[in-house]
Amino acid sequence: MDIEYLRDYCLSKSGTTEDFPFDKNTLVFKVVGKMFALAPLDQWEKGLASINLKANPEYALELRAAYESIQPGFHMNKKHWNTLDIYKGELSPKLIMALIDHSYDMVVKGMTKKKRQELNL
């Protein structure tokens, strides 16, 4: 999985935008202004591809126990965010996309009914 594939997948989700709110290296994907994925581009360029994704707290713990490549979110709330070390090769593209979906869904679930209707979900 390369950064362009990941970017295209994230942007295919309803209401998603991309931004660099923190610095010129951290690509952030948001749905209606709320973050659901962060990718440090400088790490991807070095061959150390990773992504931070939101997760249900219980599920986040399960994932960390099941996969060495999933750790508590780097520079994020460790209860709600995981960092996926994609470069290690342990995580399949199918699993990564499912975890992106989960992160997106978690953010959308926390929105008001009106905002969810704006997304046509």
N, C-alpha and C positions, 0 to 999 in steps of 0.2 A: 504494500500500500504506500503510495507516495502522497505528498502534501496536496497536490492538485486533485487527486481522487477524493481525499478527505474533505477538501474545501468544497468541491462540487457536491458531495453527498450532504454536507451540512447546509449549503445554500439551497438545496432542493426542498428543504423543509419549509412549510408555510410560515410566512412572516419573518424569516431569518435574514439578518443583516450581518455584515462583518465590519470590524473596526479595530483600531489600535489605540485603545484608551489609556494604556499604561506606558507603553514605549513603542519603538519602531520594530521590535522583534516579536512581540506577543500578539498573535492574531487571535481575536476574540469573536466568537459567534454568539449572537443574541437573538432571542425571539421576543418581539415587542419590548426591546430595551433590557431584557433580563438575560444574563450570561448562561449558556449551557455547555460551551466548549471553549477551551483555550489551547493554542498550539504555539510553543516557543520556536519560531522559525530559525533562529540561530542554531538551535540544537538539531533541527532537521537537516540543516546544511552541513553539519558535522557528522551526520550519520547516526545521530542519537535521537531519532524520532520519538516523540512522546506527545501525549494530549491529556489535559485535565478535563474530567467529566463529572457532572453531578450525579449522585446516586442516593437512593433511599438508604438511610443509615444502616439498617440491618443487612441489606443487600451489599452495601459497600464492604462491610466486614466479611461477609461470605466470599466475596470476590477476592479480597486480600488473602484470605486463608487458602483459597483454591489456586491462585496464580501468583507465582513469584514476581511476575512482571506488573502486578497491580499493587500500588503502594498508597498510603494516605496522600491526599492532594498536596503537592509542593506549593508552598506559599498560599494555601487555601484553608478553609475550615475543614479540618481533618474528619469531622463527623459526616459531612455532606459531600465531600469531593474526593475523588481518586485520581491518581496519576497513572496512566497506562504507558509503560515503556514498550513501545511498538518495535523498536529496533532489536529487541532481544529475540524476536521471532516466535515467541511462545503463543501469542494471541492471534487467532485466525482473523482474516478480514471480516468474516461473517460475525464473529463475536464482537469485534470493534464496532461494526455498524449497529449491532443490537444494543451495545452500551451507549452509543451516540443517541439512538432512538430513546432509550430509557432516560437519559439526561434531558433530552428535549421534552419528553412527556412529563418528567418531574416538574420542569419549569412551567409548562403549560397548565398542568394540574393546579398549580398554586395561583393561577391568574383568576381574575373575576370572570363571571359568566359572560359578561359583555365583551371582554377582551378575547375570550375563547371564541365567541361568535364572530368577531372580526376576522379571526383566522380561518373561519369556515371549517372548524373541527367539530 
